[in-house]
Amino acid sequence: MALWVKICGLRSEADVAAAVGAGADAIGFVFAPSVRRVTPGEARAACAALPAEVLRVAVMRHPADADWQAVVEGFAPDWLQTDWQDFASLSVTPQTGRLPVVRDDAPPGTARPLPSPLLFEGRDSGTGRTADWTRAAALAGRTRLVLAGGLDADNVAEAVRRVRPWGVDVSSGVESAPGVKDPARIRAFIAAARAAATE
């Protein structure tokens, strides 16, 4: 199976078109405090021409259930991405995919089963800080791991070779300025990631 790729922190139809045109499998919209934050209505409008096969992911962090329900009503995402502990307090229907976030400063133990897929991230999302690839590689052998945190076109090939993830996720690494997606960087990132995965 080809490497799964998510482009995160999109804000407009142009961002979505760039991600889809480059071959992304999923696109993420941030509903947590961030320069990339959008409203449910803005996310819905950005996806006006989105092909059905590309997943729409709502990216949150420690949301109240009311905030999550507002995203459901206004955007109707395919998946919810939030810290794994958050799911216990949220009303998520079986039809909504789950992408629990595990952070490298608090990796899970070996006793309990891991969710699949899961996203392995640095301590702080969207900062460009590289996650701990050694810890990520250990988890990648146990589940479908999506690697995030500090990736860009220059380091994603090495990350894929070292971690062997099921997927990769990028936001700040394909921007020309905070919150400003660069189509050329998106294309370069996806090309480099997929080429490394086929080696």
C-alpha positions, 0 to 999 in steps of 0.5 A: 500500500502506498504511503498515506499523506495528510496535509494539515492546516489548510484554510482556503479552496486554493490550499485544498486544490494544491493538496489534492493536486499533489496527491494528498490522501487527507486534508486537515483543518485546525479548530484549535488555537493557532494561526491556522485556525478556521471556523466550521463554515470556512472549512466547509467552503474550502472543501466545495470541490473536494473529491469524495476519496480525500478525507476531511480531518478536523484537528482539535486539542482538548475540545469540549464536547460542545465545540466538537458538536459545532464542528460536526454540525458546521463541517461534518468531517470524516475523521477527528484528530485530537489527543487520545485522552480526549475521546473519552469525553467526546460524543463521536459517532461510529461513522466518524473515523478517529485519529488519536494523537500520541505525543512523544513526551508521553509515549504509551506503555506496552501493556495496552493495545494501541489505537490504529491508526494513531498520529505520533506528534511532538509535544506542541503541534504546528511548531515545526519541532521534530518528533522523537523518531526513535520512539516513533519507530518503536510504535510503528511496528505495533500499529498504523502510525502516522508520523507528524512534527517538524517534517518537510521536503528535506527530511521526510525521506530520512524520516520514512526510512528510519520510522517506516510509518504507515503515513505522514502528516505535515503543516508548517513544513509546506508553508512560505510563512506561518499559515500560508501554504506553498503549492510547490512545497506541498508537491515536493513533500509528497513526492519525497515521502512517496519516493522514500516509501517505495525504496 
